[in-house]
C-alpha cells in the first residue's frame, strides 16, 4: 500500500503539472519527426482531436488514465485537447447526442448485462446508432450485424454462444471502442448497524437484491445510500445513465428480475407460458397496486411495452423491437407475439421494461403541455415497486419509503440517497457514518482507511463491466481502422491497472469480460501497449509526419469541414 501511495502522489503531481497545459486547451506535440516530410500540404494535417474525460473530482481514475492516454497519443503526432466534463454533461454529449471525438466511459456491470445481448446488439448493432441509443461509436458492419442478430434468434445456449464469440471476434477487429480494464469493485458498507448485505457481480452493493435484503441491527431502519452524483432525471423513458435505472427499478416494477446468479426470475409476473417459439403468455400477480392505490392490470403491462416505442425512447426501442403484437387475454394475462424467436426476451425485455400506470402516462405529453414525452419531468413518479418516492431535492437528497402491502416487502422502512460531489466525498460519508454504504467503487487507498474504522468494511466484487475509450467512427480520422488500431496500441492498459488500481481488476480486450465466463471469448485480437507498433500501423496506412512530429493524412484524404452527430432516428 505504501508503494501505491507513492505512485498515487506522483500521478497527482503529474496532473498538477499538466493543468496549465489543459487550461491552454491542448497537449503539446512530441515524439515523431520525419525529416523528409517538411512541406506537407496544410489541408492534409489531421485536425485537433478532443478527448472528453470525467472530472478528477468525480472519478480520479478515469481522469488520470485519460491524461496518460492523451500523452501517448501526442507522441504519435496528434494534437489532443483534453476536456473534463461533469458526469451529466458527459452522458448527454457522449452517450445521448454522440457529439464527441473520443471519451472515457465505464460500462457498468448491470445485472441484465450478464446476458450478452446488451454488448452484442445494443452497443454495436448498426440499428442502434440513433440519439439515446447505445451504439455510441457509430459502428456499421453488415457481417457483425448478421452474427448479432443470430445470437438473438438462437435459443440453444451452446449454439448461441458460437454467435456471441464471433461477435467479439469481429468487434475486436473493428475496434469501435477499446476495452481497458474490468475493475474489481471495492465498495464500503456499515457492517456494525446493518446485516444481510447481498452484493452481486458487476453491481456490487448497488444491486437491487442488496437493497431488498439488507436488515437493520439497531432501531434505525432508514438506510442511507451514498453515490458520487445525483440521478439526472425522474423520467425513465428519457434516461441513459445506469445510476438512473438502478434508482427507477426500486420505484417501478418489472415482470422479471435478474437474480445474483444472472438468471431471470419471475417478479411482477406470476407465471410464464411458452405457447410456441414466438408466442409467450405472461400472467401477473393478483392484488398488485400502484403507489396511488390503483390496481395493476394487464392493460398497464400492454401499455408499458407499447408506449416507449410510440414516444421513441432510445434505450427501450432496441429492447422492444422483436415484439410484433401484444394481446390482452384477461385482467391479469397478456400474450406477446414476436417477429421471430428471441433468446434474451425474458432477461432483456421482460426483465428490463418498467410497468407504467396507464392512467397517468396515456395522456402524456399533451396533458402537461408538451410535445415530447421524453421532456416530461415526472417529478412525482408513481410505480408499483417496493419503494414509493417521498421527495427528490436535486443535488441534495432523494427519499423513498417502503410501499406497504408490497408482495415481497424489503426489510428497511426506506432509504435516503445522498448525492456526493465525487467518490472521495462518498467514501468519507461511509467513513464518518453519514451514509451506510457507497454505491460506486472506491480506490484502494480509500478502502484501507475505511477498514480502520470500527463500523465499516469493504467488499470486493468481480465485474463484467469495464473501462473503455470510445471513438466516434462517424468522424475523421476515427473512421479509419488504422487510426483506431494505433490509438489502441498507445494505451498502457497494464500500467493503468497497476498504478491507478493497484492490481484490483484485469486487463481486457473484449466487450464481454472474463468474469462472464460462459460468454467470454479469450481468443480475440489483443491490443497490448506497443508504441512502435502504433507508429508502424500509421506509417503502413500512408500517414506522414512533418519535421515537428505533427501527423498528416495520406494523399487524397483530409478532414471533414463539419463533424457529424448521431441521427435522430
NORPE-V557748 format. One record per residue. N is the residue number from 1. RES is the residue in three letters. SS is DSSP state (h for helix, s for strand, l for the rest). NEAR is the number of other C-alpha atoms within 10 Angstrom. Layout:
N|RES|SS|NEAR ; N|RES|SS|NEAR
This chain:
1|UNK|l|10 ; 2|UNK|h|8 ; 3|UNK|h|10 ; 4|UNK|h|16 ; 5|UNK|h|14 ; 6|UNK|h|11 ; 7|UNK|h|16 ; 8|UNK|h|17 ; 9|UNK|h|12 ; 10|UNK|h|12 ; 11|UNK|h|18 ; 12|UNK|h|14 ; 13|UNK|h|12 ; 14|UNK|h|14 ; 15|UNK|h|18 ; 16|UNK|h|12 ; 17|UNK|h|11 ; 18|UNK|h|15 ; 19|UNK|h|12 ; 20|UNK|h|12 ; 21|UNK|h|15 ; 22|UNK|h|19 ; 23|UNK|h|12 ; 24|UNK|h|10 ; 25|UNK|l|14 ; 26|UNK|l|21 ; 27|UNK|l|22 ; 28|UNK|l|15 ; 29|UNK|l|19 ; 30|UNK|l|18 ; 31|UNK|l|14 ; 32|UNK|l|19 ; 33|UNK|l|18 ; 34|UNK|l|14 ; 35|UNK|l|12 ; 36|UNK|l|11 ; 37|UNK|l|15 ; 38|UNK|l|13 ; 39|UNK|l|10 ; 40|UNK|l|17 ; 41|UNK|l|12 ; 42|UNK|h|9 ; 43|UNK|h|12 ; 44|UNK|h|18 ; 45|UNK|s|21 ; 46|UNK|l|20 ; 47|UNK|l|18 ; 48|UNK|l|12 ; 49|UNK|s|18 ; 50|UNK|s|18 ; 51|UNK|s|23 ; 52|UNK|s|25 ; 53|UNK|s|26 ; 54|UNK|s|25 ; 55|UNK|l|19 ; 56|UNK|l|18 ; 57|UNK|l|15 ; 58|UNK|l|20 ; 59|UNK|l|20 ; 60|UNK|h|19 ; 61|UNK|h|21 ; 62|UNK|h|23 ; 63|UNK|h|22 ; 64|UNK|h|21 ; 65|UNK|h|22 ; 66|UNK|h|23 ; 67|UNK|h|21 ; 68|UNK|h|19 ; 69|UNK|h|20 ; 70|UNK|h|24 ; 71|UNK|h|19 ; 72|UNK|h|20 ; 73|UNK|h|25 ; 74|UNK|h|23 ; 75|UNK|h|21 ; 76|UNK|l|26 ; 77|UNK|l|24 ; 78|UNK|l|27 ; 79|UNK|l|22 ; 80|UNK|s|22 ; 81|UNK|s|21 ; 82|UNK|s|23 ; 83|UNK|s|19 ; 84|UNK|s|18 ; 85|UNK|s|17 ; 86|UNK|l|17 ; 87|UNK|h|20 ; 88|UNK|h|15 ; 89|UNK|h|14 ; 90|UNK|h|24 ; 91|UNK|h|20 ; 92|UNK|h|18 ; 93|UNK|h|17 ; 94|UNK|h|23 ; 95|UNK|h|23 ; 96|UNK|h|25 ; 97|UNK|l|19 ; 98|UNK|l|28 ; 99|UNK|l|20 ; 100|UNK|l|24 ; 101|UNK|l|22 ; 102|UNK|s|22 ; 103|UNK|s|25 ; 104|UNK|s|21 ; 105|UNK|s|22 ; 106|UNK|s|16 ; 107|UNK|s|18 ; 108|UNK|l|18 ; 109|UNK|l|21 ; 110|UNK|l|25 ; 111|UNK|h|26 ; 112|UNK|h|21 ; 113|UNK|h|21 ; 114|UNK|h|28 ; 115|UNK|l|21 ; 116|UNK|l|26 ; 117|UNK|h|23 ; 118|UNK|h|20 ; 119|UNK|h|22 ; 120|UNK|h|26 ; 121|UNK|h|25 ; 122|UNK|h|22 ; 123|UNK|l|20 ; 124|UNK|l|28 ; 125|UNK|l|25 ; 126|UNK|h|19 ; 127|UNK|h|18 ; 128|UNK|h|23 ; 129|UNK|l|25 ; 130|UNK|l|21 ; 131|UNK|l|23 ; 132|UNK|l|28 ; 133|UNK|l|25 ; 134|UNK|l|25 ; 135|UNK|l|25 ; 136|UNK|l|29 ; 137|UNK|l|28 ; 138|UNK|l|26 ; 139|UNK|l|26 ; 140|UNK|l|19 ; 141|UNK|l|14 ; 142|UNK|h|11 ; 143|UNK|h|11 ; 144|UNK|h|24 ; 145|UNK|h|19 ; 146|UNK|h|13 ; 147|UNK|h|23 ; 148|UNK|h|26 ; 149|UNK|h|18 ; 150|UNK|h|20 ; 151|UNK|h|27 ; 152|UNK|h|22 ; 153|UNK|h|17 ; 154|UNK|l|19 ; 155|UNK|l|16 ; 156|UNK|l|10 ; 157|UNK|h|12 ; 158|UNK|h|12 ; 159|UNK|h|12 ; 160|UNK|h|20 ; 161|UNK|h|19 ; 162|UNK|h|16 ; 163|UNK|h|22 ; 164|UNK|h|26 ; 165|UNK|h|24 ; 166|UNK|h|19 ; 167|UNK|h|30 ; 168|UNK|h|27 ; 169|UNK|h|20 ; 170|UNK|h|17 ; 171|UNK|h|23 ; 172|UNK|h|22 ; 173|UNK|h|13 ; 174|UNK|h|20 ; 175|UNK|l|24 ; 176|UNK|l|25 ; 177|UNK|s|27 ; 178|UNK|s|27 ; 179|UNK|s|28 ; 180|UNK|l|26 ; 181|UNK|s|24 ; 182|UNK|s|30 ; 183|UNK|s|24 ; 184|UNK|l|24 ; 185|UNK|s|24 ; 186|UNK|s|22 ; 187|UNK|s|26 ; 188|UNK|s|30 ; 189|UNK|s|28 ; 190|UNK|s|22 ; 191|UNK|l|18 ; 192|UNK|l|14 ; 193|UNK|l|17 ; 194|UNK|s|19 ; 195|UNK|s|14 ; 196|UNK|l|15 ; 197|UNK|l|20 ; 198|UNK|l|17 ; 199|UNK|l|20 ; 200|UNK|s|23 ; 201|UNK|l|24 ; 202|UNK|l|28 ; 203|UNK|l|25 ; 204|UNK|s|30 ; 205|UNK|l|28 ; 206|UNK|l|25 ; 207|UNK|l|21 ; 208|UNK|h|23 ; 209|UNK|h|19 ; 210|UNK|h|19 ; 211|UNK|h|22 ; 212|UNK|h|19 ; 213|UNK|h|15 ; 214|UNK|l|17 ; 215|UNK|s|20 ; 216|UNK|s|18 ; 217|UNK|l|13 ; 218|UNK|l|9 ; 219|UNK|l|7 ; 220|UNK|l|11 ; 221|UNK|l|16 ; 222|UNK|s|19 ; 223|UNK|s|23 ; 224|UNK|s|21 ; 225|UNK|s|26 ; 226|UNK|s|30 ; 227|UNK|s|25 ; 228|UNK|l|22 ; 229|UNK|l|20 ; 230|UNK|l|23 ; 231|UNK|l|23 ; 232|UNK|l|19 ; 233|UNK|l|20 ; 234|UNK|l|19 ; 235|UNK|l|19 ; 236|UNK|l|25 ; 237|UNK|l|24 ; 238|UNK|l|23 ; 239|UNK|l|24 ; 240|UNK|l|21 ; 241|UNK|l|20 ; 242|UNK|h|14 ; 243|UNK|h|19 ; 244|UNK|h|18 ; 245|UNK|h|22 ; 246|UNK|h|16 ; 247|UNK|h|17 ; 248|UNK|h|23 ; 249|UNK|h|22 ; 250|UNK|h|21 ; 251|UNK|h|25 ; 252|UNK|l|24 ; 253|UNK|l|24 ; 254|UNK|l|22 ; 255|UNK|l|27 ; 256|UNK|s|24 ; 257|UNK|s|26 ; 258|UNK|s|24 ; 259|UNK|l|16 ; 260|UNK|l|19 ; 261|UNK|l|10 ; 262|UNK|l|18 ; 263|UNK|l|15 ; 264|UNK|s|21 ; 265|UNK|s|16 ; 266|UNK|s|20 ; 267|UNK|l|19 ; 268|UNK|l|25 ; 269|UNK|s|20 ; 270|UNK|s|16 ; 271|UNK|s|14 ; 272|UNK|s|18 ; 273|UNK|s|11 ; 274|UNK|s|12 ; 275|UNK|s|12 ; 276|UNK|s|10 ; 277|UNK|l|13 ; 278|UNK|l|16 ; 279|UNK|s|19 ; 280|UNK|s|18 ; 281|UNK|s|19 ; 282|UNK|s|24 ; 283|UNK|s|21 ; 284|UNK|s|22 ; 285|UNK|l|18 ; 286|UNK|l|15 ; 287|UNK|l|12 ; 288|UNK|l|18 ; 289|UNK|s|19 ; 290|UNK|l|22 ; 291|UNK|l|22 ; 292|UNK|l|11 ; 293|UNK|l|10 ; 294|UNK|l|12 ; 295|UNK|s|15 ; 296|UNK|l|24 ; 297|UNK|l|25 ; 298|UNK|h|21 ; 299|UNK|h|19 ; 300|UNK|h|20 ; 301|UNK|h|25 ; 302|UNK|h|21 ; 303|UNK|h|18 ; 304|UNK|h|19 ; 305|UNK|h|24 ; 306|UNK|h|16 ; 307|UNK|h|19 ; 308|UNK|h|22 ; 309|UNK|h|18 ; 310|UNK|h|10 ; 311|UNK|l|15 ; 312|UNK|l|19 ; 313|UNK|l|21 ; 314|UNK|h|25 ; 315|UNK|h|23 ; 316|UNK|h|23 ; 317|UNK|h|21 ; 318|UNK|h|20 ; 319|UNK|h|22 ; 320|UNK|h|19 ; 321|UNK|l|12 ; 322|UNK|l|20 ; 323|UNK|s|19 ; 324|UNK|s|13 ; 325|UNK|s|14 ; 326|UNK|s|19 ; 327|UNK|s|14 ; 328|UNK|s|17 ; 329|UNK|s|14 ; 330|UNK|s|12 ; 331|UNK|l|14 ; 332|UNK|l|20 ; 333|UNK|s|22 ; 334|UNK|s|22 ; 335|UNK|s|22 ; 336|UNK|s|21 ; 337|UNK|s|20 ; 338|UNK|s|19 ; 339|UNK|l|13 ; 340|UNK|l|15 ; 341|UNK|l|18 ; 342|UNK|l|21 ; 343|UNK|l|20 ; 344|UNK|l|22 ; 345|UNK|h|20 ; 346|UNK|h|20 ; 347|UNK|h|24 ; 348|UNK|h|25 ; 349|UNK|h|23 ; 350|UNK|h|24 ; 351|UNK|l|23 ; 352|UNK|l|22 ; 353|UNK|l|24 ; 354|UNK|l|27 ; 355|UNK|l|26 ; 356|UNK|l|26 ; 357|UNK|l|26 ; 358|UNK|h|18 ; 359|UNK|h|12 ; 360|UNK|h|11 ; 361|UNK|h|17 ; 362|UNK|l|15 ; 363|UNK|l|11 ; 364|UNK|l|20 ; 365|UNK|l|16 ; 366|UNK|h|11 ; 367|UNK|h|11 ; 368|UNK|h|11 ; 369|UNK|l|9 ; 370|UNK|l|12 ; 371|UNK|l|12 ; 372|UNK|l|12 ; 373|UNK|h|23 ; 374|UNK|h|20 ; 375|UNK|h|14 ; 376|UNK|l|18 ; 377|UNK|l|14 ; 378|UNK|l|15 ; 379|UNK|l|12 ; 380|UNK|l|13 ; 381|UNK|l|20 ; 382|UNK|l|19 ; 383|UNK|l|24 ; 384|UNK|l|28 ; 385|UNK|l|26 ; 386|UNK|l|24 ; 387|UNK|s|27 ; 388|UNK|s|24 ; 389|UNK|s|22 ; 390|UNK|s|14 ; 391|UNK|s|15 ; 392|UNK|s|18 ; 393|UNK|s|9 ; 394|UNK|l|12 ; 395|UNK|l|14 ; 396|UNK|l|11 ; 397|UNK|s|18 ; 398|UNK|s|20 ; 399|UNK|s|20 ; 400|UNK|s|21 ; 401|UNK|s|18 ; 402|UNK|s|22 ; 403|UNK|l|22 ; 404|UNK|l|14 ; 405|UNK|l|11 ; 406|UNK|l|17 ; 407|UNK|l|16 ; 408|UNK|l|13 ; 409|UNK|l|16 ; 410|UNK|l|20 ; 411|UNK|l|16 ; 412|UNK|l|18 ; 413|UNK|l|18 ; 414|UNK|s|21 ; 415|UNK|s|19 ; 416|UNK|s|20 ; 417|UNK|s|21 ; 418|UNK|s|23 ; 419|UNK|s|20 ; 420|UNK|l|21 ; 421|UNK|l|16 ; 422|UNK|l|17 ; 423|UNK|h|25 ; 424|UNK|h|17 ; 425|UNK|h|18 ; 426|UNK|h|27 ; 427|UNK|h|31 ; 428|UNK|h|18 ; 429|UNK|h|22 ; 430|UNK|h|25 ; 431|UNK|h|26 ; 432|UNK|h|13 ; 433|UNK|l|16 ; 434|UNK|l|15 ; 435|UNK|l|23 ; 436|UNK|l|25 ; 437|UNK|s|28 ; 438|UNK|s|29 ; 439|UNK|l|25 ; 440|UNK|l|21 ; 441|UNK|l|25 ; 442|UNK|l|22 ; 443|UNK|l|20 ; 444|UNK|h|20 ; 445|UNK|h|15 ; 446|UNK|h|17 ; 447|UNK|h|20 ; 448|UNK|h|13 ; 449|UNK|h|12 ; 450|UNK|h|21 ; 451|UNK|l|15 ; 452|UNK|l|11 ; 453|UNK|l|14 ; 454|UNK|l|11 ; 455|UNK|l|18 ; 456|UNK|s|21 ; 457|UNK|s|20 ; 458|UNK|s|20 ; 459|UNK|s|15 ; 460|UNK|s|16 ; 461|UNK|s|20 ; 462|UNK|l|22 ; 463|UNK|l|26 ; 464|UNK|l|25 ; 465|UNK|l|26 ; 466|UNK|s|25 ; 467|UNK|s|20 ; 468|UNK|s|21 ; 469|UNK|s|23 ; 470|UNK|s|25 ; 471|UNK|s|27 ; 472|UNK|l|27 ; 473|UNK|l|23 ; 474|UNK|l|21 ; 475|UNK|l|20 ; 476|UNK|l|19 ; 477|UNK|l|22 ; 478|UNK|l|21 ; 479|UNK|l|17 ; 480|UNK|l|13 ; 481|UNK|h|18 ; 482|UNK|h|22 ; 483|UNK|h|20 ; 484|UNK|h|25 ; 485|UNK|h|23 ; 486|UNK|h|23 ; 487|UNK|h|27 ; 488|UNK|h|26 ; 489|UNK|h|24 ; 490|UNK|l|27 ; 491|UNK|l|27 ; 492|UNK|l|19 ; 493|UNK|h|22 ; 494|UNK|h|17 ; 495|UNK|h|16 ; 496|UNK|h|22 ; 497|UNK|h|21 ; 498|UNK|h|15 ; 499|UNK|h|18 ; 500|UNK|h|21 ; 501|UNK|l|21 ; 502|UNK|l|19 ; 503|UNK|l|16 ; 504|UNK|l|19 ; 505|UNK|s|18 ; 506|UNK|s|22 ; 507|UNK|s|21 ; 508|UNK|l|24 ; 509|UNK|l|27 ; 510|UNK|l|27 ; 511|UNK|l|29 ; 512|UNK|l|30 ; 513|UNK|l|24 ; 514|UNK|l|20 ; 515|UNK|l|17 ; 516|UNK|l|20 ; 517|UNK|l|12 ; 518|UNK|l|14 ; 519|UNK|l|22 ; 520|UNK|l|20 ; 521|UNK|l|22 ; 522|UNK|l|17 ; 523|UNK|l|12 ; 524|UNK|l|18 ; 525|UNK|l|16 ; 526|UNK|l|16 ; 527|UNK|l|24 ; 528|UNK|l|18 ; 529|UNK|l|18 ; 530|UNK|l|14 ; 531|UNK|h|20 ; 532|UNK|h|12 ; 533|UNK|h|16 ; 534|UNK|h|23 ; 535|UNK|h|20 ; 536|UNK|h|14 ; 537|UNK|h|20 ; 538|UNK|h|22 ; 539|UNK|h|14 ; 540|UNK|h|10 ; 541|UNK|l|14 ; 542|UNK|l|13 ; 543|UNK|l|20 ; 544|UNK|s|24 ; 545|UNK|s|24 ; 546|UNK|l|20 ; 547|UNK|l|15 ; 548|UNK|l|16 ; 549|UNK|l|22 ; 550|UNK|l|22 ; 551|UNK|s|26 ; 552|UNK|s|24 ; 553|UNK|l|22 ; 554|UNK|l|15 ; 555|UNK|l|12 ; 556|UNK|l|6 ; 557|UNK|l|14 ; 558|UNK|l|17 ; 559|UNK|l|15 ; 560|UNK|l|11 ; 561|UNK|l|6 ; 562|UNK|l|7 ; 563|UNK|l|13 ; 564|UNK|l|15 ; 565|UNK|l|17 ; 566|UNK|l|20 ; 567|UNK|l|11 ; 568|UNK|l|12 ; 569|UNK|l|12
